[in-house]
């Protein structure tokens, strides 16, 4: 299954949305704007995700 991750970044918090190719929301989390916190919702319970340039 191919997934996409969208980020809405602000100074204090970041919203992380994981969606499938059809646009269905799989997971949404609001976390602190810190590298470890941002990656956690996207990788929890799944194999590591690879970054891909558009």
C-alpha positions as CSV (number, residue, x, y, z in Angstrom):
1,X,0.0,0.0,0.0
2,X,1.4,3.4,-1.0
3,X,1.0,6.1,1.6
4,X,1.5,9.9,1.6
5,X,2.3,12.1,4.5
6,X,1.3,15.7,4.8
7,X,2.7,18.2,7.3
8,X,1.1,21.4,8.6
9,X,4.1,23.0,10.5
10,X,4.0,25.9,12.9
11,X,6.5,27.1,15.5
12,X,5.1,25.0,18.4
13,X,3.1,22.2,16.9
14,X,2.9,20.2,13.6
15,X,-0.1,18.3,12.3
16,X,0.8,15.0,10.6
17,X,-1.7,13.4,8.2
18,X,-1.1,10.0,6.6
19,X,-3.3,9.2,3.6
20,X,-3.6,6.5,1.0
21,X,-3.5,7.0,-2.8
22,X,-7.2,7.6,-2.9
23,X,-7.0,10.4,-0.4
24,X,-8.5,8.4,2.5
25,X,-7.2,9.7,5.9
26,X,-5.4,6.8,7.6
27,X,-4.0,8.7,10.6
28,X,-3.9,12.3,11.9
29,X,-1.8,13.5,14.9
30,X,-0.9,16.8,16.3
31,X,2.6,16.8,17.8
32,X,5.3,19.1,19.0
33,X,7.5,20.5,16.3
34,X,10.5,18.3,17.0
35,X,12.0,15.8,14.6
36,X,11.4,12.7,16.7
37,X,7.8,13.7,17.4
38,X,7.0,14.5,13.8
39,X,8.2,11.1,12.5
40,X,6.4,9.0,15.2
41,X,2.8,9.1,13.8
42,X,4.0,8.3,10.3
43,X,6.1,5.3,11.3
44,X,4.2,3.8,14.3
45,X,2.9,0.3,13.5
46,X,4.3,0.3,10.0
47,X,7.5,-0.5,8.3
48,X,9.9,2.5,8.0
49,X,8.7,5.0,5.4
50,X,11.0,6.2,2.7
51,X,11.0,9.9,1.7
52,X,10.3,10.4,-2.0
53,X,10.6,13.7,-3.9
54,X,7.6,14.7,-5.9
